[in-house]
Amino acid sequence: MKALFAMFILLAGSVSFAGPDCTKEAKDKWMPEAKMKEMILSQGYKIKKFKIDGNCYEIYGWDKEGKKVEIYYNPVDGSVVKENKK
């Protein structure tokens, strides 16, 4: 029983840390990071951290209202794939 519970915890933990699947396109098809950052800033966001997470561009920062956000973007077209407001 303990082994089954431990296996459940391991599986649940690995699923909760998985980021979204943003694109299947090769990196040579991705928008340059500088262009992506410029697009995000033009939408009124402030970027604290910009990074590549798997096959996504991801930011940590603030929206126009000053609320903390974590946003995953499709790196090819810049569309929002997942957004968490804190």
C-alpha atoms as a printed R data frame, in Angstrom:
   type eleno elety resid chain resno      x      y       z
1  ATOM     1    CA   MET     A     1  0.000  0.000   0.000
2  ATOM     2    CA   LYS     A     2  2.819  2.424   0.859
3  ATOM     3    CA   ALA     A     3  4.526  1.679  -2.467
4  ATOM     4    CA   LEU     A     4  1.304  2.431  -4.354
5  ATOM     5    CA   PHE     A     5  0.868  5.708  -2.476
6  ATOM     6    CA   ALA     A     6  4.504  6.679  -3.168
7  ATOM     7    CA   MET     A     7  4.061  5.929  -6.871
8  ATOM     8    CA   PHE     A     8  0.901  8.091  -6.938
9  ATOM     9    CA   ILE     A     9  2.752 11.001  -5.307
10 ATOM    10    CA   LEU     A    10  5.592 10.736  -7.831
11 ATOM    11    CA   LEU     A    11  3.218 10.674 -10.784
12 ATOM    12    CA   ALA     A    12  1.086 13.503  -9.450
13 ATOM    13    CA   GLY     A    13  4.173 15.607  -8.807
14 ATOM    14    CA   SER     A    14  5.546 15.123 -12.302
15 ATOM    15    CA   VAL     A    15  2.244 16.077 -13.903
16 ATOM    16    CA   SER     A    16  1.806 19.261 -11.875
17 ATOM    17    CA   PHE     A    17  5.172 20.622 -12.980
18 ATOM    18    CA   ALA     A    18  4.642 19.992 -16.681
19 ATOM    19    CA   GLY     A    19  4.261 23.166 -18.692
20 ATOM    20    CA   PRO     A    20  1.897 23.577 -21.619
21 ATOM    21    CA   ASP     A    21  2.664 22.329 -25.111
22 ATOM    22    CA   CYS     A    22  3.022 25.568 -27.093
23 ATOM    23    CA   THR     A    23  4.254 24.455 -30.518
24 ATOM    24    CA   LYS     A    24  5.582 21.561 -32.565
25 ATOM    25    CA   GLU     A    25  7.549 23.902 -34.863
26 ATOM    26    CA   ALA     A    26 11.354 23.784 -34.986
27 ATOM    27    CA   LYS     A    27 13.200 26.622 -33.233
28 ATOM    28    CA   ASP     A    28 14.237 28.148 -36.556
29 ATOM    29    CA   LYS     A    29 10.529 28.991 -37.077
30 ATOM    30    CA   TRP     A    30 10.249 30.790 -33.703
31 ATOM    31    CA   MET     A    31  9.925 34.551 -33.406
32 ATOM    32    CA   PRO     A    32 13.227 36.094 -32.228
33 ATOM    33    CA   GLU     A    33 13.278 36.677 -28.456
34 ATOM    34    CA   ALA     A    34 13.788 40.437 -28.864
35 ATOM    35    CA   LYS     A    35 10.723 40.712 -31.119
36 ATOM    36    CA   MET     A    36  8.639 38.647 -28.681
37 ATOM    37    CA   LYS     A    37  9.700 40.816 -25.733
38 ATOM    38    CA   GLU     A    38  8.855 43.959 -27.721
39 ATOM    39    CA   MET     A    39  5.387 42.567 -28.515
40 ATOM    40    CA   ILE     A    40  4.733 41.701 -24.850
41 ATOM    41    CA   LEU     A    41  5.845 45.137 -23.657
42 ATOM    42    CA   SER     A    42  3.665 46.845 -26.283
43 ATOM    43    CA   GLN     A    43  0.641 45.062 -24.748
44 ATOM    44    CA   GLY     A    44  1.304 46.814 -21.420
45 ATOM    45    CA   TYR     A    45  3.082 44.019 -19.565
46 ATOM    46    CA   LYS     A    46  6.231 44.523 -17.504
47 ATOM    47    CA   ILE     A    47  8.679 41.638 -17.711
48 ATOM    48    CA   LYS     A    48 10.586 40.530 -14.631
49 ATOM    49    CA   LYS     A    49 11.870 37.296 -16.182
50 ATOM    50    CA   PHE     A    50 11.724 36.002 -19.760
51 ATOM    51    CA   LYS     A    51 12.746 32.438 -20.523
52 ATOM    52    CA   ILE     A    52 12.289 29.447 -22.767
53 ATOM    53    CA   ASP     A    53 10.380 26.669 -21.023
54 ATOM    54    CA   GLY     A    54 10.248 23.534 -23.151
55 ATOM    55    CA   ASN     A    55  8.654 24.644 -26.408
56 ATOM    56    CA   CYS     A    56  7.240 27.929 -25.021
57 ATOM    57    CA   TYR     A    57  8.335 31.439 -24.311
58 ATOM    58    CA   GLU     A    58  7.433 32.206 -20.699
59 ATOM    59    CA   ILE     A    59  7.356 35.432 -18.728
60 ATOM    60    CA   TYR     A    60  6.995 36.350 -15.097
61 ATOM    61    CA   GLY     A    61  5.931 39.918 -14.607
62 ATOM    62    CA   TRP     A    62  2.967 42.281 -14.200
63 ATOM    63    CA   ASP     A    63 -0.067 43.180 -16.297
64 ATOM    64    CA   LYS     A    64 -1.443 46.690 -16.951
65 ATOM    65    CA   GLU     A    65 -3.183 46.704 -13.571
66 ATOM    66    CA   GLY     A    66  0.013 45.751 -11.744
67 ATOM    67    CA   LYS     A    67 -1.090 42.180 -10.990
68 ATOM    68    CA   LYS     A    68  1.561 39.476 -11.082
69 ATOM    69    CA   VAL     A    69  1.331 37.167 -14.070
70 ATOM    70    CA   GLU     A    70  2.984 34.061 -15.419
71 ATOM    71    CA   ILE     A    71  2.279 33.631 -19.131
72 ATOM    72    CA   TYR     A    72  3.260 30.932 -21.624
73 ATOM    73    CA   TYR     A    73  3.365 32.026 -25.267
74 ATOM    74    CA   ASN     A    74  3.455 30.160 -28.545
75 ATOM    75    CA   PRO     A    75  6.916 31.213 -29.776
76 ATOM    76    CA   VAL     A    76  5.894 31.061 -33.443
77 ATOM    77    CA   ASP     A    77  2.902 33.436 -33.474
78 ATOM    78    CA   GLY     A    78  3.053 35.017 -29.998
79 ATOM    79    CA   SER     A    79 -0.387 33.802 -28.926
80 ATOM    80    CA   VAL     A    80 -1.062 33.177 -25.227
81 ATOM    81    CA   VAL     A    81 -1.220 29.464 -24.464
82 ATOM    82    CA   LYS     A    82 -1.658 29.667 -20.693
83 ATOM    83    CA   GLU     A    83 -1.871 32.563 -18.235
84 ATOM    84    CA   ASN     A    84 -1.782 32.540 -14.443
85 ATOM    85    CA   LYS     A    85 -2.605 35.718 -12.550
86 ATOM    86    CA   LYS     A    86 -1.462 35.862  -8.960
